[in-house]
Amino acid sequence: MELATASFVNSPEVEIVPSENLLTISQIFRWYRRDFGENQRSIIEFLLRHLDAGKKKDFLENHREAIRVRYRAYDWSLNH
């Protein structure tokens, strides 16, 4: 489970756009927010625990208070 979580969190499904102070993540984080934490800060902390070291993680750590979260549309075709 840890490997699958790390793989997903480090995939293009978690997009950070520094120029816009924006984090774009899957609707799954909204639908199952109780599993990730009830608020944006909890979701960011969850991501930080699973992100590989590098630019994405560094930016998120340093801007976690100011970053905006946007949820991308879920691709239902992945279920086929």
DOSEDO-691623 format. One record per residue (C-alpha): residue in one letter; x, y, z. Coordinates in steps of 0.5 Angstrom, whole numbers, plus 500, padded with zeros to 3 digits. Example, Ala and Ser with C-alpha at 12.3 -4.5 7.8 and 13.67 -1.06 7.14 Angstrom:
<res A X 525 Y 491 Z 516> .
<res S X 527 Y 498 Z 514> .
END
This chain:
<res M X 500 Y 500 Z 500> .
<res E X 506 Y 505 Z 502> .
<res L X 509 Y 504 Z 495> .
<res A X 502 Y 505 Z 491> .
<res T X 501 Y 511 Z 495> .
<res A X 508 Y 514 Z 494> .
<res S X 508 Y 512 Z 486> .
<res F X 501 Y 516 Z 486> .
<res V X 503 Y 522 Z 490> .
<res N X 510 Y 522 Z 486> .
<res S X 506 Y 522 Z 479> .
<res P X 503 Y 527 Z 475> .
<res E X 497 Y 527 Z 478> .
<res V X 500 Y 531 Z 484> .
<res E X 502 Y 538 Z 480> .
<res I X 505 Y 544 Z 483> .
<res V X 505 Y 550 Z 479> .
<res P X 510 Y 555 Z 483> .
<res S X 509 Y 561 Z 479> .
<res E X 501 Y 560 Z 481> .
<res N X 502 Y 558 Z 488> .
<res L X 498 Y 552 Z 486> .
<res L X 497 Y 545 Z 488> .
<res T X 493 Y 541 Z 483> .
<res I X 491 Y 534 Z 486> .
<res S X 485 Y 529 Z 484> .
<res Q X 478 Y 529 Z 486> .
<res I X 480 Y 523 Z 490> .
<res F X 483 Y 527 Z 496> .
<res R X 476 Y 531 Z 496> .
<res W X 472 Y 525 Z 496> .
<res Y X 476 Y 521 Z 501> .
<res R X 478 Y 527 Z 505> .
<res R X 476 Y 524 Z 512> .
<res D X 482 Y 519 Z 510> .
<res F X 487 Y 525 Z 508> .
<res G X 485 Y 530 Z 514> .
<res E X 479 Y 535 Z 514> .
<res N X 482 Y 541 Z 511> .
<res Q X 488 Y 543 Z 506> .
<res R X 493 Y 543 Z 511> .
<res S X 492 Y 536 Z 513> .
<res I X 492 Y 534 Z 505> .
<res I X 499 Y 538 Z 504> .
<res E X 502 Y 534 Z 510> .
<res F X 500 Y 527 Z 507> .
<res L X 503 Y 529 Z 501> .
<res L X 509 Y 531 Z 504> .
<res R X 510 Y 525 Z 508> .
<res H X 510 Y 521 Z 501> .
<res L X 513 Y 526 Z 496> .
<res D X 520 Y 524 Z 494> .
<res A X 526 Y 529 Z 496> .
<res G X 526 Y 534 Z 490> .
<res K X 523 Y 541 Z 488> .
<res K X 516 Y 539 Z 488> .
<res K X 517 Y 537 Z 496> .
<res D X 521 Y 543 Z 497> .
<res F X 516 Y 548 Z 494> .
<res L X 511 Y 545 Z 498> .
<res E X 514 Y 545 Z 504> .
<res N X 516 Y 552 Z 504> .
<res H X 510 Y 555 Z 501> .
<res R X 505 Y 550 Z 505> .
<res E X 501 Y 556 Z 508> .
<res A X 500 Y 560 Z 502> .
<res I X 499 Y 555 Z 497> .
<res R X 492 Y 554 Z 493> .
<res V X 489 Y 547 Z 492> .
<res R X 485 Y 546 Z 486> .
<res Y X 482 Y 539 Z 484> .
<res R X 482 Y 536 Z 477> .
<res A X 476 Y 532 Z 474> .
<res Y X 477 Y 525 Z 475> .
<res D X 478 Y 521 Z 469> .
<res W X 473 Y 515 Z 470> .
<res S X 475 Y 512 Z 464> .
<res L X 481 Y 509 Z 468> .
<res N X 476 Y 504 Z 471> .
<res H X 475 Y 500 Z 465> .
END
